[in-house]
Each structure stands twice: as C-alpha cells, then as structure tokens.
Amino acid sequence: MNAARVELMASAVGKIGGVTWHHLFLLGTDASGKQSYLRAGPQCLPLESIAGRQGEFGDALGEYEPSPAGPYGVITFSSGAYEPGGVDFDPVAANVVLASGDAAAGLWEGLANAARALQDEEVPYDPIGTNANWASMELLRRCGAKPSLPPKRWAPGASLIAPAAATQDAATRRLGQATMVV
C-alpha cells in the first residue's frame, strides 16, 4: 500500500473500574481512500478462554496446543483491508494522524518492517504489560515517531517502554502501565 495518511486508532473495548479502556491499532489510507489496518494481538488464548468454543474441526480444545511462551503465546501482527465486518473495524474509533503525504508512505512501510522484526523477537504476550497496545506503540517508537494517544483515551500497556521481563527480575516485575491523555 502506498499510504497517503497513517493514523493511530483507539477503539473502546471494555471497562475496568468504570474507566473505558481502548485497543490500539494502526490505519493506513491511500490516495483513493482504500484503508488497511496493522494490529497486534496474542498468538493464542489461554485454555480457560477456549472451553466450549468451536474451531475449524469441532471442539476448540481438541486443537489446543499450549505455547512455550505462556498462556497467550507471543505477540503477533496481522494486517488487511479495513472494512465493515473486519477485525477492529470501528467507524467511531478515536484517532491521531501520525503522518500524511510522502511521509505517510515511508512510515507505513517502516511500520510493516518493524512489525515483522518485532514478531521475530517472539516477545511473550502479557495482557497487562507487553500487550497489543504496547506493541503498536513500540512499532511507532522503532520508526522514530513520537506516539501519543488520542485525547481522553486509556490504553493499558501503551506507555510501557521495554518488555518488563527483560528489564526486571520476577520479584520486582511491573504489572503494567497505562497512559491517559486528558
């Protein structure tokens, strides 16, 4: 895609203690208006989250293979057309424009490259630390962008700078951070 605009999107997902939390993803738009997303997520769901679900071949538990990286596996990235019915499609998601014009094309390409590199690092997914929000912000940091959240949005994990497990021992490990811009 030859992006003409790149945005950081914040889609409302749920509430914790009455505060709405958001899932971050990236959106690229070309000159014709066609949009593509780039998102992060866990490699798998923990065993207790798939009980009773149906997979491609029946009971999802029959297909379950635990990841050596933990119950959620590692951070993975996906991309595709941003359209109704698609993953993360949210026409009312808050956004921050990160780049437009020629700078957008370079940023979008850099984000795709950074996503491949980060996925190759096999960072364990931690829902309250190195999660999808952390990964989206990490891509932006690696591309030299100065990421900031849309106003009045809380995205747990977004302000975490480095994988917690790599920088701290288990006795002092942080349990996550969040950023809220008011």
C-alpha positions in Angstrom: 0.0 0.0 0.0 1.2 3.5 -0.8 -0.2 5.3 2.2 -1.2 8.9 2.0 -2.2 9.1 5.7 -1.3 7.0 8.7 -3.3 7.1 11.9 -3.2 5.6 15.4 -6.7 4.4 16.3 -8.1 3.7 19.7 -11.2 1.5 19.8 -13.2 1.2 23.0 -13.1 -2.4 24.2 -14.4 -2.6 27.8 -14.4 -1.0 31.2 -12.2 -1.6 34.2 -13.4 0.1 37.4 -15.7 2.3 35.4 -13.0 3.6 33.1 -13.2 2.7 29.4 -10.1 1.0 28.1 -9.0 1.0 24.4 -7.3 -1.3 21.9 -4.8 0.5 19.7 -4.1 -0.3 16.1 -2.7 1.5 13.0 -4.6 2.5 10.0 -3.2 3.5 6.6 -5.2 5.2 3.9 -4.1 5.5 0.3 -4.9 8.4 -2.1 -8.0 6.6 -3.4 -9.4 6.2 0.2 -8.7 2.5 0.5 -7.8 1.6 4.1 -5.7 -1.1 5.6 -5.1 -1.9 9.3 -2.0 -3.2 11.1 -2.8 -4.7 14.5 -1.1 -6.7 17.2 -2.6 -9.5 19.4 -1.8 -12.7 21.2 -0.7 -15.8 19.4 -3.3 -17.8 21.2 -5.9 -17.7 24.0 -5.4 -19.4 27.4 -7.0 -22.8 27.8 -9.8 -21.4 30.1 -10.8 -18.9 27.4 -11.5 -21.5 24.7 -13.5 -24.0 26.7 -16.8 -24.5 24.9 -15.7 -22.8 21.7 -15.9 -24.4 18.3 -12.9 -24.4 16.0 -12.4 -25.4 12.4 -12.6 -29.1 13.2 -15.1 -29.0 16.1 -14.3 -28.6 19.7 -11.5 -26.0 20.0 -10.0 -27.9 23.0 -9.2 -30.7 20.6 -7.0 -28.4 18.6 -5.4 -26.7 21.6 -1.6 -26.7 21.9 -0.1 -24.7 24.7 2.6 -22.2 23.7 6.0 -22.5 25.4 5.9 -18.7 25.7 2.9 -18.8 28.1 -0.9 -19.0 28.1 -1.2 -16.2 25.4 1.9 -17.2 23.3 3.9 -14.4 21.7 2.8 -11.1 20.2 1.7 -11.5 16.6 0.7 -9.0 13.9 -1.9 -9.1 11.2 -3.0 -6.7 8.5 -5.6 -6.5 5.9 -8.4 -4.4 4.4 -10.1 -2.1 7.0 -13.8 -2.5 6.1 -17.2 -3.3 7.8 -17.2 -6.7 9.4 -13.4 -6.9 9.6 -11.3 -7.2 12.7 -11.0 -3.9 14.6 -13.4 -2.1 12.3 -14.8 0.8 14.4 -16.1 3.8 12.4 -16.2 5.9 15.7 -12.7 5.0 16.9 -10.7 7.9 18.2 -7.7 8.7 16.1 -4.4 10.6 15.9 -3.0 11.4 12.5 0.7 10.4 12.6 1.7 11.3 9.0 0.3 12.4 5.7 1.6 12.8 2.2 5.0 11.5 1.3 5.9 10.9 5.0 2.9 8.6 5.4 4.2 6.2 2.7 7.6 5.9 4.4 6.0 5.5 7.8 3.6 2.8 6.7 6.4 0.8 5.1 8.6 1.3 8.2 5.7 0.1 10.4 5.3 -3.1 8.3 9.0 -3.8 8.6 9.1 -3.1 12.3 6.1 -5.4 12.8 8.0 -8.3 11.1 11.1 -7.6 13.2 9.1 -7.4 16.5 7.2 -10.6 15.7 10.5 -12.4 15.0 11.7 -11.4 18.5 8.9 -13.6 20.0 8.0 -11.3 22.9 5.6 -13.1 25.2 2.1 -11.6 25.2 1.2 -10.2 28.6 -2.4 -8.8 28.8 -1.3 -6.2 31.4 2.2 -5.4 30.1 3.6 -6.2 26.8 0.3 -6.5 25.1 -1.2 -5.3 21.8 -1.2 -1.7 22.9 2.4 -1.9 23.9 3.3 -3.5 20.5 1.5 -0.8 18.5 3.3 2.0 20.4 6.6 0.0 20.1 6.3 0.0 16.3 5.9 3.7 16.3 8.9 4.2 18.6 11.0 2.0 16.4 10.1 4.1 13.4 11.1 7.3 15.1 7.5 8.5 15.5 6.5 10.4 18.7 3.4 8.4 19.6 0.7 9.8 21.7 -2.8 8.6 22.4 -6.0 10.3 21.2 -7.3 12.7 23.9 -9.1 11.1 26.9 -8.2 7.5 25.9 -6.8 4.9 28.2 -4.8 2.0 26.6 -3.3 -0.3 29.2 0.3 -1.2 28.3 0.8 1.7 25.9 3.3 3.6 28.0 5.5 0.5 28.8 8.9 1.2 27.2 10.6 -2.2 27.3 9.4 -5.7 27.8 9.1 -6.0 31.6 10.5 -9.5 31.9 13.7 -8.4 30.0 14.4 -5.4 32.3 13.4 -6.6 35.7 13.5 -9.8 37.7 10.3 -11.6 38.8 10.4 -10.1 42.3 10.2 -6.5 41.0 8.4 -7.1 37.7 5.8 -4.4 36.9 2.3 -5.5 36.3 1.6 -3.0 33.5 1.3 0.7 32.9 -1.2 2.8 31.1 -1.2 6.2 29.6 -4.2 8.6 29.7 -4.1 11.9 27.9 -6.6 14.4 29.1 
